[in-house]
């Protein structure tokens, strides 16, 4: 019925029809856009899934995925009887979700720190949709999220502690001056010339 309705709509709008059949990911991504609240992540201890807003459901016993459930799933229907069942299930990958729902996902940041190899302040990003962790931990550049904190960390670690890898002349002149002051402290056996 859905196929017939879509075919009629495509003909009315005079849209071109694909000649090549869509692959698994394309079909499931298209369905996922309308079923974002019907996704679930498998609980490692039980044969249940944690869904949107902490709902718990199991795959319906007649499903192909009942005996070997995947880590992430999308169901077309949630049916409540003695327990909540997910019917018409399909395996999905969590990385498909974020591009489909940028307006619904929430970003959480933790552990901002200066990274010498990157020459920038980096942090861990966690992405959630309706409470489900789509991305558990991803390293990102924190500069656009909290510029004042990044500036402070850059000054403290990059400039003061000399962890910035650069070819700027002023930076190398400062490092040379610090080395001279430290040598002067060592010669005079004083530790109060160079400020902390």
C-alpha positions in Angstrom: 0.0 0.0 0.0 2.8 2.4 0.9 4.7 1.5 -2.3 1.5 2.2 -4.4 0.9 5.5 -2.7 4.6 6.6 -3.2 4.5 5.5 -6.8 1.4 7.6 -7.5 2.9 10.6 -5.8 6.1 10.3 -7.8 4.1 10.1 -11.0 2.0 13.2 -10.1 5.1 15.2 -9.2 6.9 13.9 -12.4 9.9 12.9 -10.4 12.4 10.5 -11.9 12.3 6.9 -10.7 15.5 5.1 -9.7 16.6 2.4 -12.1 19.0 0.9 -9.6 17.7 -0.8 -6.4 18.6 0.9 -3.1 21.0 -0.8 -0.8 20.3 -1.9 2.8 21.7 1.3 4.4 19.8 3.7 2.1 16.4 2.0 2.7 16.9 1.8 6.5 18.2 5.4 6.7 15.1 6.6 4.9 12.8 4.7 7.3 14.9 5.8 10.3 14.1 9.5 9.6 10.5 8.8 10.7 11.3 6.2 13.4 13.9 8.0 15.5 11.9 7.5 18.7 11.7 3.7 17.9 15.4 2.9 18.1 17.0 0.8 20.8 20.4 -0.2 22.1 20.9 -3.7 23.4 21.4 -4.2 27.1 24.5 -6.4 27.4 23.1 -8.3 30.4 19.5 -9.0 29.2 17.8 -9.8 26.0 16.2 -6.3 26.1 16.8 -3.0 24.4 16.9 0.5 26.0 14.8 2.8 23.8 14.0 6.5 23.7 13.4 8.1 27.1 14.7 4.9 28.9 11.8 2.7 27.6 12.7 -1.0 27.8 11.5 -3.3 25.1 12.2 -6.8 23.6 12.2 -7.9 20.0 9.0 -9.7 19.2 9.6 -13.6 19.2 8.4 -13.9 15.5 11.2 -11.6 14.3 14.3 -12.9 12.5 16.4 -10.9 15.0 14.8 -12.5 18.1 17.5 -15.2 18.6 20.5 -13.1 17.6 19.7 -9.5 18.4 22.1 -6.8 17.1 23.6 -4.1 19.2 21.4 -1.4 17.7 17.9 -1.8 16.3 15.0 0.1 14.8 11.4 -1.1 15.1 8.4 0.0 13.2 5.9 -0.7 16.0 6.0 -0.8 19.8 3.3 -3.1 21.1 2.5 -3.3 24.8 1.0 -6.6 26.1 2.4 -8.2 29.2 5.6 -6.3 28.3 6.7 -3.9 25.6 7.6 -5.6 22.3 9.3 -4.2 19.2 7.8 -5.5 16.0 9.1 -5.3 12.4 12.7 -4.8 13.5 15.8 -4.0 11.5 19.5 -3.7 12.4 21.0 -0.2 12.2 24.3 1.5 12.9 24.4 4.3 15.5 26.5 6.5 13.1 23.5 6.7 10.8 21.4 8.6 13.3 23.4 11.8 13.9 23.3 13.1 10.3 19.5 12.3 10.1 18.6 14.2 13.3 20.9 17.2 13.9 18.1 19.1 15.4 17.3 16.4 18.0 20.6 15.2 19.2 22.3 16.7 22.2 26.0 17.2 22.7 27.8 16.8 26.0 31.4 17.8 26.5 33.9 16.7 29.1 37.6 16.8 29.9 38.8 19.9 28.0 42.6 19.8 27.9 45.6 21.2 25.9 47.0 18.7 23.5 50.5 19.4 22.3 50.4 17.2 19.2 47.2 19.0 18.0 48.3 22.5 19.1 44.7 23.0 20.4 42.4 22.4 23.3 40.6 19.1 22.8 37.7 17.6 24.6 35.6 14.4 24.7 32.1 14.8 23.0 29.2 12.5 23.8 26.2 12.6 21.5 22.7 11.5 22.7 19.3 11.1 21.2 16.4 10.9 23.6 18.8 9.8 26.3 20.5 7.1 24.2 24.3 7.5 23.7 24.8 7.5 19.9 28.4 8.4 20.2 30.0 7.4 23.5 33.2 9.4 23.3 34.7 11.3 20.4 37.6 13.7 20.5 36.9 17.2 19.1 38.5 20.6 18.9 36.9 22.6 21.8 37.8 26.0 20.4 34.3 26.9 19.0 32.5 25.6 22.1 34.2 27.6 24.9 36.6 30.2 23.5 37.4 31.8 26.9 38.5 28.5 28.5 40.5 27.6 25.4 42.3 30.9 25.5 43.2 30.3 29.2 44.4 26.8 28.5 46.4 28.0 25.5 48.1 30.7 27.5 48.8 28.4 30.5 50.0 25.3 28.6 50.9 26.5 25.1 52.7 29.8 25.9 53.8 29.6 29.6 54.7 25.9 29.7 56.1 26.1 26.2 54.0 23.2 24.7 53.1 25.1 21.6 54.8 23.8 18.5 55.3 26.8 16.2 57.8 28.7 14.1 56.9 32.2 15.4 60.0 34.2 16.3 58.4 35.8 19.5 57.7 32.4 21.0 61.2 31.1 20.5 62.6 34.4 21.8 60.5 34.0 25.0 61.7 30.4 25.5 65.3 31.6 25.1 64.7 34.4 27.6 63.2 31.9 30.1 66.2 29.6 29.7 68.5 32.6 30.4 66.6 33.5 33.6 66.6 29.9 34.8 70.4 29.8 34.2 70.7 33.1 36.1 68.7 31.6 39.0 70.9 28.5 39.0 74.1 30.6 39.1 72.8 32.9 41.9 71.1 30.0 43.8 67.9 32.0 44.0 64.5 30.8 43.0 62.6 34.1 43.0 63.8 35.7 39.7 61.4 33.9 37.4 57.7 34.3 38.4 55.6 31.2 38.6 
